[in-house]
Amino acid sequence: MPRLFSTVIAAALLAGCTSAQQLFVERGVFSAQSAKDAEGRVLKATVCAMSIGAYHRINTEREREALDVLCGGDEGGS
């Protein structure tokens, strides 16, 4: 509910902006999204680069299953 409220408020505020102001806000949002997407790719690559030994030593079975889904391992072959 709070997210919906903030979205409605943001839409109302943007409705009063000039097109130049809206463009500035859209570029800022796009830039933030791009940065977060890049961060997500790096974090995934870091997790998926874990050594096989570490994978088996420090993770529970549930964590291993989650890593398999995230990193594309164990596709039902064994």
C-alpha positions in Angstrom: 0.0 0.0 0.0 2.7 2.5 0.8 4.3 1.8 -2.6 1.1 2.5 -4.4 0.7 5.8 -2.4 4.2 6.9 -3.3 3.6 6.0 -6.9 0.4 8.1 -7.0 2.2 11.1 -5.3 5.1 10.8 -7.8 2.8 10.7 -10.8 0.9 13.8 -9.4 4.1 15.7 -9.0 5.5 14.7 -12.4 2.2 15.8 -14.0 3.1 19.4 -13.1 6.6 19.2 -14.5 7.7 20.6 -17.8 8.9 18.2 -20.5 12.5 19.1 -19.8 12.0 18.3 -16.1 10.3 15.0 -16.9 13.2 14.1 -19.3 15.7 14.9 -16.5 13.8 12.7 -14.0 13.5 9.9 -16.6 17.2 10.0 -17.3 17.9 9.9 -13.6 15.7 6.8 -13.2 17.2 5.1 -16.2 20.7 5.8 -14.9 19.8 4.4 -11.5 18.2 1.3 -13.0 21.3 0.7 -15.2 23.6 1.0 -12.2 21.5 -1.5 -10.2 21.3 -3.9 -13.2 25.1 -3.8 -13.5 25.5 -4.4 -9.8 23.1 -7.4 -10.0 25.2 -8.9 -12.9 28.4 -8.5 -10.9 26.9 -10.0 -7.7 25.6 -13.0 -9.7 28.9 -13.5 -11.3 30.7 -13.3 -8.0 28.3 -15.9 -6.4 28.5 -18.2 -9.4 32.3 -18.1 -9.5 32.4 -20.0 -6.1 34.7 -23.0 -6.2 33.2 -26.4 -6.1 34.9 -27.2 -2.8 33.5 -24.1 -1.2 30.1 -24.9 -2.7 30.0 -28.2 -0.9 31.7 -27.1 2.4 29.7 -24.0 3.4 26.2 -24.4 1.9 23.2 -26.3 3.1 21.3 -28.4 0.7 18.7 -25.6 0.3 21.4 -23.1 -0.4 22.9 -25.4 -3.0 19.6 -25.8 -4.8 19.2 -22.0 -4.9 22.7 -21.6 -6.3 22.0 -24.3 -8.9 18.9 -22.3 -10.0 20.7 -19.0 -10.0 23.9 -20.2 -11.7 22.3 -22.8 -14.1 23.9 -25.9 -12.5 22.5 -29.4 -12.0 19.9 -29.3 -14.7 18.6 -32.7 -13.6 21.4 -34.7 -15.2 22.4 -36.7 -12.1 
